[in-house]
Amino acid sequence: MTYRLFEGKEHASSYWKYRISPSDQLIQLVLDFLEKQKGRPFELAVDVGCGSGQGTVLLAKHFTSVVGTDVSPAQVEVALQNAKEQNITYRQCVAEELPFSDSSVDLMTAMSAFHWFDRPRFLQEAHRVLKPSGCLALLNYTIDMELSYPDCCSHSLNEICKEFYVALQPYRSPHLGRSSIELYREAYESISYPDKEW
Ligand SMILES: C[S@@+](CC[C@H](N)C(=O)[O-])C[C@H]1O[C@@H](n2cnc3c(N)ncnc32)[C@H](O)[C@@H]1O
């Protein structure tokens, strides 16, 4: 089953406008891991569940080619409109059936997206398309964090955020379970690759 919650042109445009990109520091951690495991060259990176492409574009300068994939046609359309890098292409497809041949991908990323996939099927598919010693990077952020507002009332604002998330919790999709950290921790434990980092 695929969760089609990210459809519609307006939704996709808001993604492009407001979503925060992963930091360069986080991308560098992933690249360092890939270099340690596989070495260079870095040929093909695939960003699965790429949305409007904020994370995908960060990979462009490090790889010969980068492909962003997403189930939502509107997200892919917005990503295409904003892609300036010559070596990026986008494909509409599900994460569980990727249009790449066996052992062809150096790096596969899923940025704030893995939790929406059929996780066991996606992990199998990632295994099929990754090169030996290729790398799968499952990135996500969590709301279990303290926010810091310089020169402002951090404590009160954090309390308001906590209250807000507690109020939303009953409406959380059952597919995600209670906690994203737990979901990712379980996936991490289930992956049998000898070299992995949390
Ligand atoms: C929370 S968004 C993250 C988008 C982007 N990676 C980012 O960080 O801004 C999740 C994305 O995953 C896509 N998605 C969800 N389930 C999918 C599936 N089974 N196959 C492919 N894409 C999927 C959605 O369409 C959506 O664009």
The ligand as an SDF file (V2000), in Angstrom:
LIG
                    3D

 27 29  0  0  0  0  0  0  0  0999 V2000
    7.6370   13.9770    4.0050 C   0  0  0  0  0  0  0  0  0  0  0  0
    7.8870   13.9880    2.2580 S   0  0  0  0  0  0  0  0  0  0  0  0
    9.6340   14.2610    2.1100 C   0  0  0  0  0  0  0  0  0  0  0  0
   10.0480   14.8560    0.7970 C   0  0  0  0  0  0  0  0  0  0  0  0
   11.5280   15.2380    0.6610 C   0  0  0  0  0  0  0  0  0  0  0  0
   12.3880   14.0700    0.6990 N   0  0  0  0  0  0  0  0  0  0  0  0
   11.9310   16.2450    1.7050 C   0  0  0  0  0  0  0  0  0  0  0  0
   12.7430   15.9350    2.5810 O   0  0  0  0  0  0  0  0  0  0  0  0
   11.4260   17.3660    1.6250 O   0  0  0  0  0  0  0  0  0  0  0  0
    7.6780   12.3100    1.7970 C   0  0  0  0  0  0  0  0  0  0  0  0
    7.6560   12.0640    0.2950 C   0  0  0  0  0  0  0  0  0  0  0  0
    7.6360   10.6670    0.0740 O   0  0  0  0  0  0  0  0  0  0  0  0
    6.7560   10.3810   -1.0070 C   0  0  0  0  0  0  0  0  0  0  0  0
    6.2900    8.9980   -0.8480 N   0  0  0  0  0  0  0  0  0  0  0  0
    5.5100    8.4890    0.1410 C   0  0  0  0  0  0  0  0  0  0  0  0
    5.3270    7.1630   -0.0440 N   0  0  0  0  0  0  0  0  0  0  0  0
    6.0090    6.8360   -1.1790 C   0  0  0  0  0  0  0  0  0  0  0  0
    6.2260    5.6090   -1.8770 C   0  0  0  0  0  0  0  0  0  0  0  0
    5.7110    4.4530   -1.4410 N   0  0  0  0  0  0  0  0  0  0  0  0
    6.9810    5.6330   -2.9870 N   0  0  0  0  0  0  0  0  0  0  0  0
    7.5410    6.7930   -3.4230 C   0  0  0  0  0  0  0  0  0  0  0  0
    7.3750    7.9820   -2.8110 N   0  0  0  0  0  0  0  0  0  0  0  0
    6.6270    8.0060   -1.6870 C   0  0  0  0  0  0  0  0  0  0  0  0
    5.6600   11.4180   -0.9000 C   0  0  0  0  0  0  0  0  0  0  0  0
    4.9830   11.6210   -2.1200 O   0  0  0  0  0  0  0  0  0  0  0  0
    6.4320   12.6400   -0.4100 C   0  0  0  0  0  0  0  0  0  0  0  0
    6.8410   13.4710   -1.4740 O   0  0  0  0  0  0  0  0  0  0  0  0
  1  2  1  0
  2  3  1  0
  2 10  1  0
  3  4  1  0
  4  5  1  0
  5  6  1  0
  5  7  1  0
  7  8  2  0
  7  9  1  0
 10 11  1  0
 11 12  1  0
 11 26  1  0
 12 13  1  0
 13 14  1  0
 13 24  1  0
 14 15  1  0
 14 23  1  0
 15 16  2  0
 16 17  1  0
 17 18  1  0
 17 23  2  0
 18 19  1  0
 18 20  2  0
 20 21  1  0
 21 22  2  0
 22 23  1  0
 24 25  1  0
 24 26  1  0
 26 27  1  0
M  CHG  2   2   1   9  -1
M  END
$$$$
